[in-house]
Amino acid sequence: MVCTWGGVRDMLRILVLHGPNLNLLGNREESIYGAATLAMIDGSLNKLSLELGVELVIRQSNLEGELVSWVQEARNGYHGIIINPAAYTHTSVAIRDALAAVNLPTVEVHLSNIYRREEFRHHSYISGVALAQICGFGPCGYLLALRGLCEQLAGYRAKHIPGIPSAPPGTDTDAH
Ligand code: CA2
């Protein structure tokens, strides 16, 4: 899939947020979350972002308030959000409210299939304000989220921002 835009000025900017304890990936709980480290996941996201021609900013925090502040800041200059809120998925009205307030297309990602795990993980405060939720695909879920968000935003641009082509003329965005 090719999904690039006219120039740097028009480039899509996407914020990727990782929640608490995801900095430990690859060191513990490998049977649930796999062997990939967060640095490896971020590396593969950055590689895909180059292919797609989108700009990514990636952050991780163990603090709920910090995640809330970053979501709020996304109002300035970002077009979409990919977030794995980790344990805050199941507890945080504050992160949900921040996402609702900024009202940017958001994809919620989980490495594990939260619906096959303990009952308390079956409820997400985030899914009700998200465009989509991806869970159970491991690190690949982040890449699917980026591709999906990119496709959605291309469609949004074509419909709502006249004069800014969703892709440079002559580019086949459907080519896979
Ligand atoms: O499956 C996911 O991505 C989760 O968001 C991961 C969270 C969990 O609370 C959610 O229910 C589902 C936990 C992230 C903690 O990651 C660790 C990694 C290595 C060692 C310990 C924790």
Backbone and ligand atoms as CSV (ligand in chain L), in Angstrom:
chain,resi,resn,atom,element,x,y,z
A,1,MET,N,N,0.844,-1.188,0.000
A,1,MET,CA,C,0.000,0.000,0.000
A,1,MET,C,C,0.886,1.248,0.000
A,2,VAL,N,N,0.586,2.194,-0.878
A,2,VAL,CA,C,1.311,3.460,-0.879
A,2,VAL,C,C,0.378,4.506,-0.315
A,3,CYS,N,N,0.832,5.295,0.594
A,3,CYS,CA,C,-0.051,6.227,1.288
A,3,CYS,C,C,0.735,7.479,1.651
A,4,THR,N,N,1.259,8.171,0.638
A,4,THR,CA,C,2.060,9.360,0.919
A,4,THR,C,C,1.302,10.610,0.531
A,5,TRP,N,N,1.735,11.739,1.065
A,5,TRP,CA,C,1.075,13.010,0.810
A,5,TRP,C,C,2.039,13.969,0.148
A,6,GLY,N,N,1.465,15.085,-0.378
A,6,GLY,CA,C,2.214,16.032,-1.187
A,6,GLY,C,C,3.588,16.398,-0.678
A,7,GLY,N,N,3.710,16.927,0.490
A,7,GLY,CA,C,5.016,17.370,0.978
A,7,GLY,C,C,5.032,17.312,2.484
A,8,VAL,N,N,6.146,17.761,3.093
A,8,VAL,CA,C,6.273,17.697,4.548
A,8,VAL,C,C,5.144,18.491,5.211
A,9,ARG,N,N,4.762,19.636,4.554
A,9,ARG,CA,C,3.716,20.491,5.116
A,9,ARG,C,C,2.404,19.723,5.285
A,10,ASP,N,N,2.155,18.803,4.341
A,10,ASP,CA,C,0.893,18.066,4.344
A,10,ASP,C,C,1.014,16.707,5.034
A,11,MET,N,N,2.199,16.409,5.552
A,11,MET,CA,C,2.432,15.061,6.064
A,11,MET,C,C,1.531,14.747,7.265
A,12,LEU,N,N,1.000,13.558,7.297
A,12,LEU,CA,C,0.211,13.150,8.456
A,12,LEU,C,C,1.136,12.966,9.652
A,13,ARG,N,N,0.653,13.415,10.811
A,13,ARG,CA,C,1.425,13.211,12.056
A,13,ARG,C,C,0.579,12.356,12.985
A,14,ILE,N,N,1.170,11.285,13.448
A,14,ILE,CA,C,0.448,10.356,14.322
A,14,ILE,C,C,1.228,10.174,15.622
A,15,LEU,N,N,0.476,10.259,16.719
A,15,LEU,CA,C,1.074,10.078,18.042
A,15,LEU,C,C,0.851,8.639,18.501
A,16,VAL,N,N,1.933,7.973,18.898
A,16,VAL,CA,C,1.835,6.598,19.410
A,16,VAL,C,C,2.147,6.631,20.904
A,17,LEU,N,N,1.205,6.167,21.713
A,17,LEU,CA,C,1.407,6.177,23.170
A,17,LEU,C,C,1.384,4.760,23.729
A,18,HIS,N,N,2.395,4.455,24.531
A,18,HIS,CA,C,2.463,3.175,25.232
A,18,HIS,C,C,2.274,3.439,26.726
A,19,GLY,N,N,1.407,2.645,27.341
A,19,GLY,CA,C,1.108,2.838,28.764
A,19,GLY,C,C,2.057,2.105,29.700
A,20,PRO,N,N,1.633,1.990,30.975
A,20,PRO,CA,C,2.516,1.515,32.035
A,20,PRO,C,C,3.006,0.076,31.844
A,21,ASN,N,N,4.252,-0.109,32.198
A,21,ASN,CA,C,4.943,-1.403,32.220
A,21,ASN,C,C,5.323,-1.931,30.837
A,22,LEU,N,N,4.868,-1.261,29.786
A,22,LEU,CA,C,5.229,-1.749,28.448
A,22,LEU,C,C,6.723,-1.564,28.177
A,23,ASN,N,N,7.381,-0.732,28.977
A,23,ASN,CA,C,8.850,-0.610,28.886
A,23,ASN,C,C,9.549,-1.896,29.311
A,24,LEU,N,N,8.799,-2.805,29.959
A,24,LEU,CA,C,9.403,-4.073,30.410
A,24,LEU,C,C,9.310,-5.183,29.367
A,25,LEU,N,N,8.651,-4.897,28.270
A,25,LEU,CA,C,8.460,-5.945,27.254
A,25,LEU,C,C,9.780,-6.594,26.853
A,26,GLY,N,N,9.692,-7.913,26.642
A,26,GLY,CA,C,10.884,-8.646,26.198
A,26,GLY,C,C,11.730,-9.139,27.360
A,27,ASN,N,N,11.452,-8.639,28.552
A,27,ASN,CA,C,12.250,-9.043,29.718
A,27,ASN,C,C,11.518,-10.030,30.627
A,28,ARG,N,N,10.173,-9.884,30.665
A,28,ARG,CA,C,9.354,-10.742,31.533
A,28,ARG,C,C,8.040,-11.058,30.840
A,29,GLU,N,N,7.306,-12.033,31.380
A,29,GLU,CA,C,5.967,-12.372,30.857
A,29,GLU,C,C,5.996,-12.643,29.348
A,30,GLU,N,N,7.060,-13.305,28.904
A,30,GLU,CA,C,7.181,-13.551,27.456
A,30,GLU,C,C,6.077,-14.452,26.934
A,31,SER,N,N,5.557,-15.341,27.817
A,31,SER,CA,C,4.511,-16.264,27.361
A,31,SER,C,C,3.230,-15.509,27.001
A,32,ILE,N,N,3.017,-14.334,27.601
A,32,ILE,CA,C,1.810,-13.545,27.285
A,32,ILE,C,C,2.100,-12.512,26.212
A,33,TYR,N,N,3.227,-11.778,26.384
A,33,TYR,CA,C,3.450,-10.611,25.524
A,33,TYR,C,C,4.510,-10.820,24.449
A,34,GLY,N,N,5.140,-11.993,24.436
A,34,GLY,CA,C,6.145,-12.268,23.404
A,34,GLY,C,C,7.527,-11.765,23.784
A,35,ALA,N,N,8.459,-11.929,22.849
A,35,ALA,CA,C,9.869,-11.641,23.143
A,35,ALA,C,C,10.311,-10.266,22.665
A,36,ALA,N,N,9.476,-9.617,21.874
A,36,ALA,CA,C,9.884,-8.317,21.313
A,36,ALA,C,C,9.969,-7.263,22.414
A,37,THR,N,N,10.998,-6.438,22.338
A,37,THR,CA,C,11.112,-5.310,23.268
A,37,THR,C,C,10.341,-4.122,22.699
A,38,LEU,N,N,10.126,-3.125,23.553
A,38,LEU,CA,C,9.422,-1.925,23.081
A,38,LEU,C,C,10.253,-1.222,21.999
A,39,ALA,N,N,11.561,-1.269,22.158
A,39,ALA,CA,C,12.438,-0.640,21.152
A,39,ALA,C,C,12.271,-1.322,19.796
A,40,MET,N,N,12.086,-2.637,19.805
A,40,MET,CA,C,11.874,-3.367,18.543
A,40,MET,C,C,10.529,-2.978,17.920
A,41,ILE,N,N,9.510,-2.889,18.753
A,41,ILE,CA,C,8.176,-2.488,18.242
A,41,ILE,C,C,8.250,-1.081,17.650
A,42,ASP,N,N,8.887,-0.175,18.383
A,42,ASP,CA,C,9.005,1.210,17.893
A,42,ASP,C,C,9.808,1.255,16.593
A,43,GLY,N,N,10.833,0.418,16.511
A,43,GLY,CA,C,11.661,0.371,15.299
A,43,GLY,C,C,10.842,-0.061,14.089
A,44,SER,N,N,9.994,-1.086,14.282
A,44,SER,CA,C,9.202,-1.549,13.134
A,44,SER,C,C,8.128,-0.522,12.772
A,45,LEU,N,N,7.611,0.201,13.759
A,45,LEU,CA,C,6.654,1.284,13.465
A,45,LEU,C,C,7.332,2.402,12.676
A,46,ASN,N,N,8.531,2.759,13.099
A,46,ASN,CA,C,9.252,3.835,12.394
A,46,ASN,C,C,9.558,3.439,10.955
A,47,LYS,N,N,9.920,2.150,10.774
A,47,LYS,CA,C,10.223,1.662,9.424
A,47,LYS,C,C,8.967,1.775,8.543
A,48,LEU,N,N,7.822,1.336,9.071
A,48,LEU,CA,C,6.578,1.403,8.293
A,48,LEU,C,C,6.178,2.854,8.016
A,49,SER,N,N,6.429,3.718,8.987
A,49,SER,CA,C,6.031,5.132,8.796
A,49,SER,C,C,6.803,5.752,7.620
A,50,LEU,N,N,8.050,5.324,7.431
A,50,LEU,CA,C,8.833,5.825,6.294
A,50,LEU,C,C,8.207,5.363,4.979
A,51,GLU,N,N,7.809,4.075,4.959
A,51,GLU,CA,C,7.145,3.519,3.760
A,51,GLU,C,C,5.867,4.269,3.436
A,52,LEU,N,N,5.104,4.583,4.486
A,52,LEU,CA,C,3.789,5.199,4.293
A,52,LEU,C,C,3.873,6.714,4.135
A,53,GLY,N,N,5.024,7.276,4.452
A,53,GLY,CA,C,5.177,8.724,4.346
A,53,GLY,C,C,4.421,9.481,5.417
A,54,VAL,N,N,4.385,8.933,6.629
A,54,VAL,CA,C,3.744,9.643,7.741
A,54,VAL,C,C,4.777,9.873,8.848
A,55,GLU,N,N,4.517,10.922,9.643
A,55,GLU,CA,C,5.449,11.244,10.724
A,55,GLU,C,C,4.898,10.674,12.034
A,56,LEU,N,N,5.757,9.983,12.770
A,56,LEU,CA,C,5.333,9.390,14.050
A,56,LEU,C,C,6.081,10.048,15.196
A,57,VAL,N,N,5.366,10.264,16.292
A,57,VAL,CA,C,6.020,10.591,17.554
A,57,VAL,C,C,5.590,9.492,18.525
A,58,ILE,N,N,6.571,8.823,19.159
A,58,ILE,CA,C,6.274,7.665,20.008
A,58,ILE,C,C,6.723,7.944,21.435
A,59,ARG,N,N,5.805,7.707,22.391
A,59,ARG,CA,C,6.138,7.965,23.797
A,59,ARG,C,C,5.599,6.850,24.684
A,60,GLN,N,N,6.303,6.627,25.788
A,60,GLN,CA,C,5.833,5.649,26.793
A,60,GLN,C,C,5.842,6.303,28.153
A,61,SER,N,N,4.811,6.017,28.957
A,61,SER,CA,C,4.821,6.502,30.334
A,61,SER,C,C,4.151,5.510,31.266
A,62,ASN,N,N,4.633,5.509,32.502
A,62,ASN,CA,C,4.000,4.706,33.551
A,62,ASN,C,C,2.989,5.535,34.335
A,63,LEU,N,N,2.825,6.804,33.950
A,63,LEU,CA,C,1.984,7.728,34.723
A,63,LEU,C,C,0.725,8.118,33.958
A,64,GLU,N,N,-0.409,7.949,34.603
A,64,GLU,CA,C,-1.689,8.246,33.959
A,64,GLU,C,C,-1.774,9.716,33.527
A,65,GLY,N,N,-1.384,10.617,34.435
A,65,GLY,CA,C,-1.491,12.050,34.147
A,65,GLY,C,C,-0.627,12.474,32.970
A,66,GLU,N,N,0.529,11.828,32.863
A,66,GLU,CA,C,1.420,12.163,31.740
A,66,GLU,C,C,0.781,11.738,30.420
A,67,LEU,N,N,0.164,10.564,30.411
A,67,LEU,CA,C,-0.525,10.094,29.200
A,67,LEU,C,C,-1.675,11.041,28.857
A,68,VAL,N,N,-2.422,11.478,29.880
A,68,VAL,CA,C,-3.526,12.433,29.671
A,68,VAL,C,C,-2.981,13.722,29.037
A,69,SER,N,N,-1.873,14.237,29.557
A,69,SER,CA,C,-1.301,15.483,29.021
A,69,SER,C,C,-0.860,15.305,27.570
A,70,TRP,N,N,-0.260,14.166,27.252
A,70,TRP,CA,C,0.179,13.933,25.867
A,70,TRP,C,C,-1.019,13.829,24.926
A,71,VAL,N,N,-2.088,13.167,25.388
A,71,VAL,CA,C,-3.300,13.101,24.551
A,71,VAL,C,C,-3.808,14.521,24.312
A,72,GLN,N,N,-3.861,15.343,25.345
A,72,GLN,CA,C,-4.332,16.730,25.186
A,72,GLN,C,C,-3.464,17.501,24.193
A,73,GLU,N,N,-2.155,17.302,24.294
A,73,GLU,CA,C,-1.224,18.031,23.401
A,73,GLU,C,C,-1.401,17.634,21.942
A,74,ALA,N,N,-1.985,16.450,21.718
A,74,ALA,CA,C,-2.155,15.979,20.332
A,74,ALA,C,C,-3.092,16.872,19.532
A,75,ARG,N,N,-3.853,17.735,20.240
A,75,ARG,CA,C,-4.709,18.699,19.525
A,75,ARG,C,C,-3.881,19.591,18.614
A,76,ASN,N,N,-2.639,19.844,19.019
A,76,ASN,CA,C,-1.787,20.751,18.247
A,76,ASN,C,C,-0.925,19.973,17.264
A,77,GLY,N,N,-1.430,19.791,16.091
A,77,GLY,CA,C,-0.595,19.283,15.006
A,77,GLY,C,C,-0.634,17.795,14.719
A,78,TYR,N,N,-1.435,17.044,15.444
A,78,TYR,CA,C,-1.534,15.612,15.135
A,78,TYR,C,C,-2.858,15.311,14.442
A,79,HIS,N,N,-2.836,14.254,13.626
A,79,HIS,CA,C,-4.048,13.861,12.894
A,79,HIS,C,C,-4.689,12.604,13.462
A,80,GLY,N,N,-3.949,11.847,14.242
A,80,GLY,CA,C,-4.498,10.613,14.800
A,80,GLY,C,C,-3.614,10.098,15.930
A,81,ILE,N,N,-4.182,9.141,16.673
A,81,ILE,CA,C,-3.479,8.583,17.841
A,81,ILE,C,C,-3.569,7.061,17.791
A,82,ILE,N,N,-2.452,6.405,18.114
A,82,ILE,CA,C,-2.444,4.961,18.370
A,82,ILE,C,C,-2.043,4.803,19.829
A,83,ILE,N,N,-2.851,4.091,20.583
A,83,ILE,CA,C,-2.551,4.001,22.025
A,83,ILE,C,C,-2.753,2.580,22.539
A,84,ASN,N,N,-1.744,2.100,23.270
A,84,ASN,CA,C,-1.923,0.916,24.103
A,84,ASN,C,C,-1.902,1.438,25.538
A,85,PRO,N,N,-3.065,1.629,26.131
A,85,PRO,CA,C,-3.104,2.215,27.473
A,85,PRO,C,C,-2.709,1.219,28.571
A,86,ALA,N,N,-2.400,-0.032,28.153
A,86,ALA,CA,C,-2.015,-1.097,29.091
A,86,ALA,C,C,-3.053,-1.210,30.208
A,87,ALA,N,N,-2.624,-1.273,31.468
A,87,ALA,CA,C,-3.595,-1.495,32.558
A,87,ALA,C,C,-4.610,-0.359,32.673
A,88,TYR,N,N,-4.247,0.842,32.224
A,88,TYR,CA,C,-5.197,1.973,32.297
A,88,TYR,C,C,-6.407,1.780,31.386
A,89,THR,N,N,-6.282,0.846,30.439
A,89,THR,CA,C,-7.432,0.491,29.596
A,89,THR,C,C,-8.653,0.192,30.464
A,90,HIS,N,N,-8.388,-0.517,31.560
A,90,HIS,CA,C,-9.462,-1.084,32.369
A,90,HIS,C,C,-9.849,-0.199,33.545
A,91,THR,N,N,-9.174,0.931,33.684
A,91,THR,CA,C,-9.422,1.765,34.880
A,91,THR,C,C,-9.594,3.256,34.591
A,92,SER,N,N,-9.107,3.728,33.442
A,92,SER,CA,C,-8.910,5.178,33.337
A,92,SER,C,C,-10.021,5.936,32.604
A,93,VAL,N,N,-10.891,6.548,33.404
A,93,VAL,CA,C,-11.875,7.477,32.841
A,93,VAL,C,C,-11.140,8.733,32.363
A,94,ALA,N,N,-10.035,9.065,33.011
A,94,ALA,CA,C,-9.282,10.283,32.649
A,94,ALA,C,C,-8.705,10.189,31.236
A,95,ILE,N,N,-8.139,9.043,30.876
A,95,ILE,CA,C,-7.597,8.898,29.517
A,95,ILE,C,C,-8.748,8.875,28.504
A,96,ARG,N,N,-9.825,8.190,28.848
A,96,ARG,CA,C,-11.000,8.187,27.954
A,96,ARG,C,C,-11.496,9.620,27.724
A,97,ASP,N,N,-11.638,10.400,28.809
A,97,ASP,CA,C,-12.150,11.774,28.668
A,97,ASP,C,C,-11.221,12.629,27.814
A,98,ALA,N,N,-9.912,12.438,27.986
A,98,ALA,CA,C,-8.940,13.216,27.187
A,98,ALA,C,C,-9.080,12.861,25.705
A,99,LEU,N,N,-9.229,11.577,25.410
A,99,LEU,CA,C,-9.386,11.147,24.009
A,99,LEU,C,C,-10.679,11.696,23.425
A,100,ALA,N,N,-11.741,11.667,24.226
A,100,ALA,CA,C,-13.025,12.216,23.748
A,100,ALA,C,C,-12.888,13.710,23.494
A,101,ALA,N,N,-12.145,14.403,24.350
A,101,ALA,CA,C,-11.999,15.858,24.223
A,101,ALA,C,C,-11.205,16.228,22.967
A,102,VAL,N,N,-10.135,15.511,22.682
A,102,VAL,CA,C,-9.338,15.879,21.502
A,102,VAL,C,C,-10.014,15.424,20.215
A,103,ASN,N,N,-10.836,14.367,20.337
A,103,ASN,CA,C,-11.668,13.921,19.218
A,103,ASN,C,C,-10.860,13.649,17.940
A,104,LEU,N,N,-9.699,13.034,18.098
A,104,LEU,CA,C,-8.907,12.609,16.939
A,104,LEU,C,C,-9.154,11.116,16.707
A,105,PRO,N,N,-9.107,10.671,15.450
A,105,PRO,CA,C,-9.244,9.234,15.217
A,105,PRO,C,C,-8.175,8.475,16.001
A,106,THR,N,N,-8.644,7.522,16.806
A,106,THR,CA,C,-7.741,6.817,17.721
A,106,THR,C,C,-7.895,5.317,17.550
A,107,VAL,N,N,-6.763,4.625,17.474
A,107,VAL,CA,C,-6.801,3.166,17.448
A,107,VAL,C,C,-6.208,2.646,18.760
A,108,GLU,N,N,-6.989,1.807,19.428
A,108,GLU,CA,C,-6.554,1.169,20.684
A,108,GLU,C,C,-5.910,-0.174,20.323
A,109,VAL,N,N,-4.704,-0.382,20.822
A,109,VAL,CA,C,-3.968,-1.616,20.501
A,109,VAL,C,C,-3.648,-2.375,21.786
A,110,HIS,N,N,-3.809,-3.693,21.729
A,110,HIS,CA,C,-3.314,-4.562,22.802
A,110,HIS,C,C,-2.546,-5.713,22.188
A,111,LEU,N,N,-1.439,-6.050,22.793
A,111,LEU,CA,C,-0.636,-7.177,22.315
A,111,LEU,C,C,-1.399,-8.481,22.493
A,112,SER,N,N,-1.991,-8.650,23.662
A,112,SER,CA,C,-2.711,-9.883,23.967
A,112,SER,C,C,-4.191,-9.713,23.635
A,113,ASN,N,N,-4.892,-10.837,23.510
A,113,ASN,CA,C,-6.348,-10.788,23.335
A,113,ASN,C,C,-6.973,-10.640,24.722
A,114,ILE,N,N,-7.351,-9.398,25.046
A,114,ILE,CA,C,-7.815,-9.115,26.409
A,114,ILE,C,C,-9.104,-9.875,26.740
A,115,TYR,N,N,-9.834,-10.322,25.719
A,115,TYR,CA,C,-11.105,-11.025,25.952
A,115,TYR,C,C,-10.917,-12.507,26.246
A,116,ARG,N,N,-9.690,-12.987,26.085
A,116,ARG,CA,C,-9.395,-14.381,26.444
A,116,ARG,C,C,-8.681,-14.453,27.782
A,117,ARG,N,N,-8.556,-13.312,28.433
A,117,ARG,CA,C,-7.806,-13.280,29.689
A,117,ARG,C,C,-8.759,-13.075,30.875
A,118,GLU,N,N,-8.255,-12.622,31.999
A,118,GLU,CA,C,-9.081,-12.460,33.193
A,118,GLU,C,C,-10.265,-11.530,32.905
A,119,GLU,N,N,-11.349,-11.782,33.612
A,119,GLU,CA,C,-12.594,-11.008,33.445
A,119,GLU,C,C,-12.351,-9.492,33.534
A,120,PHE,N,N,-11.484,-9.070,34.463
A,120,PHE,CA,C,-11.307,-7.621,34.656
A,120,PHE,C,C,-10.667,-6.949,33.445
A,121,ARG,N,N,-10.076,-7.752,32.560
A,121,ARG,CA,C,-9.475,-7.158,31.351
A,121,ARG,C,C,-10.479,-7.074,30.193
A,122,HIS,N,N,-11.690,-7.603,30.400
A,122,HIS,CA,C,-12.657,-7.646,29.293
A,122,HIS,C,C,-13.297,-6.289,29.036
A,123,HIS,N,N,-13.231,-5.406,30.020
A,123,HIS,CA,C,-13.827,-4.082,29.821
A,123,HIS,C,C,-12.752,-3.047,29.507
A,124,SER,N,N,-13.027,-2.279,28.440
A,124,SER,CA,C,-12.121,-1.180,28.087
A,124,SER,C,C,-12.877,0.142,28.195
A,125,TYR,N,N,-12.307,1.090,28.947
A,125,TYR,CA,C,-12.867,2.441,28.989
A,125,TYR,C,C,-12.555,3.200,27.703
A,126,ILE,N,N,-11.601,2.664,26.934
A,126,ILE,CA,C,-11.103,3.389,25.765
A,126,ILE,C,C,-11.896,3.059,24.496
A,127,SER,N,N,-12.370,1.821,24.396
A,127,SER,CA,C,-12.956,1.379,23.116
A,127,SER,C,C,-14.141,2.243,22.680
A,128,GLY,N,N,-14.904,2.773,23.632
A,128,GLY,CA,C,-16.074,3.589,23.307
A,128,GLY,C,C,-15.749,4.927,22.659
A,129,VAL,N,N,-14.506,5.356,22.766
A,129,VAL,CA,C,-14.114,6.629,22.120
A,129,VAL,C,C,-13.069,6.383,21.023
A,130,ALA,N,N,-12.829,5.108,20.722
A,130,ALA,CA,C,-11.818,4.778,19.701
A,130,ALA,C,C,-12.490,4.499,18.364
A,131,LEU,N,N,-11.723,4.748,17.302
A,131,LEU,CA,C,-12.180,4.384,15.965
A,131,LEU,C,C,-12.176,2.861,15.828
A,132,ALA,N,N,-11.156,2.228,16.398
A,132,ALA,CA,C,-11.004,0.778,16.271
A,132,ALA,C,C,-10.173,0.245,17.421
A,133,GLN,N,N,-10.358,-1.048,17.663
A,133,GLN,CA,C,-9.535,-1.725,18.667
A,133,GLN,C,C,-8.910,-2.948,18.000
A,134,ILE,N,N,-7.608,-3.145,18.220
A,134,ILE,CA,C,-6.910,-4.320,17.683
A,134,ILE,C,C,-6.269,-5.028,18.856
A,135,CYS,N,N,-6.580,-6.316,19.024
A,135,CYS,CA,C,-5.931,-7.032,20.130
A,135,CYS,C,C,-5.659,-8.475,19.739
A,136,GLY,N,N,-4.581,-9.010,20.295
A,136,GLY,CA,C,-4.275,-10.415,20.119
A,136,GLY,C,C,-3.258,-10.731,19.040
A,137,PHE,N,N,-2.812,-9.732,18.293
A,137,PHE,CA,C,-1.850,-9.962,17.207
A,137,PHE,C,C,-0.403,-9.709,17.623
A,138,GLY,N,N,-0.180,-9.447,18.908
A,138,GLY,CA,C,1.186,-9.129,19.329
A,138,GLY,C,C,1.644,-7.824,18.695
A,139,PRO,N,N,2.967,-7.661,18.498
A,139,PRO,CA,C,3.510,-6.405,17.958
A,139,PRO,C,C,2.929,-6.025,16.600
A,140,CYS,N,N,2.520,-7.031,15.817
A,140,CYS,CA,C,1.941,-6.775,14.494
A,140,CYS,C,C,0.697,-5.877,14.603
A,141,GLY,N,N,0.019,-5.916,15.755
A,141,GLY,CA,C,-1.177,-5.087,15.946
A,141,GLY,C,C,-0.894,-3.599,15.771
A,142,TYR,N,N,0.298,-3.162,16.196
A,142,TYR,CA,C,0.653,-1.742,16.034
A,142,TYR,C,C,0.789,-1.382,14.554
A,143,LEU,N,N,1.347,-2.327,13.769
A,143,LEU,CA,C,1.537,-2.052,12.345
A,143,LEU,C,C,0.186,-2.024,11.629
A,144,LEU,N,N,-0.708,-2.940,12.028
A,144,LEU,CA,C,-2.062,-2.936,11.457
A,144,LEU,C,C,-2.770,-1.629,11.806
A,145,ALA,N,N,-2.561,-1.179,13.037
A,145,ALA,CA,C,-3.196,0.075,13.481
A,145,ALA,C,C,-2.705,1.247,12.635
A,146,LEU,N,N,-1.400,1.275,12.362
A,146,LEU,CA,C,-0.841,2.385,11.586
A,146,LEU,C,C,-1.372,2.371,10.152
A,147,ARG,N,N,-1.414,1.183,9.565
A,147,ARG,CA,C,-1.952,1.084,8.190
A,147,ARG,C,C,-3.422,1.487,8.159
A,148,GLY,N,N,-4.197,0.986,9.117
A,148,GLY,CA,C,-5.635,1.273,9.152
A,148,GLY,C,C,-5.904,2.754,9.359
A,149,LEU,N,N,-5.178,3.364,10.273
A,149,LEU,CA,C,-5.363,4.788,10.577
A,149,LEU,C,C,-4.996,5.630,9.355
A,150,CYS,N,N,-3.907,5.244,8.707
A,150,CYS,CA,C,-3.439,5.949,7.515
A,150,CYS,C,C,-4.513,5.910,6.421
A,151,GLU,N,N,-5.097,4.746,6.211
A,151,GLU,CA,C,-6.172,4.605,5.204
A,151,GLU,C,C,-7.359,5.483,5.570
A,152,GLN,N,N,-7.762,5.459,6.839
A,152,GLN,CA,C,-8.912,6.245,7.284
A,152,GLN,C,C,-8.654,7.722,7.089
A,153,LEU,N,N,-7.456,8.167,7.450
A,153,LEU,CA,C,-7.137,9.593,7.362
A,153,LEU,C,C,-7.041,10.037,5.901
A,154,ALA,N,N,-6.597,9.168,5.021
A,154,ALA,CA,C,-6.547,9.509,3.593
A,154,ALA,C,C,-7.969,9.757,3.095
A,155,GLY,N,N,-8.902,8.899,3.495
A,155,GLY,CA,C,-10.304,9.067,3.107
A,155,GLY,C,C,-10.875,10.339,3.684
A,156,TYR,N,N,-10.532,10.650,4.933
A,156,TYR,CA,C,-11.029,11.861,5.599
A,156,TYR,C,C,-10.545,13.105,4.863
A,157,ARG,N,N,-9.260,13.103,4.514
A,157,ARG,CA,C,-8.687,14.257,3.801
A,157,ARG,C,C,-9.390,14.479,2.481
A,158,ALA,N,N,-9.576,13.386,1.738
A,158,ALA,CA,C,-10.176,13.502,0.411
A,158,ALA,C,C,-11.570,14.115,0.533
A,159,LYS,N,N,-12.313,13.750,1.593
A,159,LYS,CA,C,-13.689,14.225,1.752
A,159,LYS,C,C,-13.772,15.630,2.320
A,160,HIS,N,N,-12.916,15.934,3.324
A,160,HIS,CA,C,-13.136,17.143,4.125
A,160,HIS,C,C,-12.152,18.271,3.897
A,161,ILE,N,N,-11.037,18.027,3.229
A,161,ILE,CA,C,-10.058,19.107,3.057
A,161,ILE,C,C,-9.834,19.319,1.563
A,162,PRO,N,N,-10.779,20.036,0.934
A,162,PRO,CA,C,-10.634,20.214,-0.504
A,162,PRO,C,C,-9.339,20.936,-0.827
A,163,GLY,N,N,-8.717,20.560,-1.914
A,163,GLY,CA,C,-7.484,21.240,-2.317
A,163,GLY,C,C,-6.251,20.500,-1.858
A,164,ILE,N,N,-6.397,19.664,-0.825
A,164,ILE,CA,C,-5.239,18.849,-0.411
A,164,ILE,C,C,-5.502,17.430,-0.892
A,165,PRO,N,N,-4.786,17.001,-1.934
A,165,PRO,CA,C,-5.059,15.661,-2.441
A,165,PRO,C,C,-4.722,14.610,-1.396
A,166,SER,N,N,-5.502,13.525,-1.382
A,166,SER,CA,C,-5.220,12.465,-0.417
A,166,SER,C,C,-3.952,11.724,-0.819
A,167,ALA,N,N,-3.562,11.854,-2.064
A,167,ALA,CA,C,-2.303,11.279,-2.536
A,167,ALA,C,C,-1.853,12.113,-3.719
A,168,PRO,N,N,-0.558,12.166,-4.007
A,168,PRO,CA,C,-0.095,12.938,-5.152
A,168,PRO,C,C,-0.757,12.418,-6.422
A,169,PRO,N,N,-1.063,13.325,-7.385
A,169,PRO,CA,C,-1.705,12.897,-8.616
A,169,PRO,C,C,-0.934,11.754,-9.264
A,170,GLY,N,N,-1.678,10.779,-9.741
A,170,GLY,CA,C,-1.031,9.668,-10.447
A,170,GLY,C,C,-0.577,8.550,-9.529
A,171,THR,N,N,-0.711,8.768,-8.195
A,171,THR,CA,C,-0.295,7.712,-7.265
A,171,THR,C,C,-1.458,6.773,-7.031
A,172,ASP,N,N,-1.207,5.494,-7.143
A,172,ASP,CA,C,-2.261,4.514,-6.919
A,172,ASP,C,C,-2.246,4.112,-5.457
A,173,THR,N,N,-3.200,4.684,-4.675
A,173,THR,CA,C,-3.201,4.398,-3.231
A,173,THR,C,C,-3.728,3.003,-2.939
A,174,ASP,N,N,-4.343,2.353,-3.929
A,174,ASP,CA,C,-4.907,1.027,-3.672
A,174,ASP,C,C,-3.918,-0.092,-4.006
A,175,ALA,N,N,-2.756,0.282,-4.513
A,175,ALA,CA,C,-1.792,-0.757,-4.890
A,175,ALA,C,C,-1.226,-1.422,-3.654
A,176,HIS,N,N,-1.282,-2.703,-3.564
A,176,HIS,CA,C,-0.759,-3.399,-2.382
A,176,HIS,C,C,0.485,-4.197,-2.716
L,1,CA2,O1,O,-2.127,-6.871,25.882
L,1,CA2,C1,C,-1.814,-5.702,26.097
L,1,CA2,O2,O,-1.183,-5.021,25.298
L,1,CA2,C2,C,-2.175,-5.065,27.441
L,1,CA2,O3,O,-2.531,-3.707,27.176
L,1,CA2,C3,C,-0.923,-5.143,28.278
L,1,CA2,C4,C,-1.137,-4.640,29.706
L,1,CA2,C5,C,-2.348,-5.284,30.338
L,1,CA2,O4,O,-2.592,-4.700,31.615
L,1,CA2,C6,C,-3.585,-5.147,29.478
L,1,CA2,O5,O,-4.650,-5.842,30.106
L,1,CA2,C7,C,-3.351,-5.737,28.100
L,1,CA2,C8,C,0.089,-4.936,30.571
L,1,CA2,C9,C,1.383,-4.407,30.037
L,1,CA2,C10,C,2.465,-4.888,30.934
L,1,CA2,O6,O,3.495,-5.430,30.157
L,1,CA2,C11,C,4.441,-6.168,30.772
L,1,CA2,C12,C,5.474,-6.624,29.983
L,1,CA2,C13,C,6.469,-7.382,30.516
L,1,CA2,C14,C,6.461,-7.692,31.869
L,1,CA2,C15,C,5.435,-7.237,32.659
L,1,CA2,C16,C,4.436,-6.473,32.113
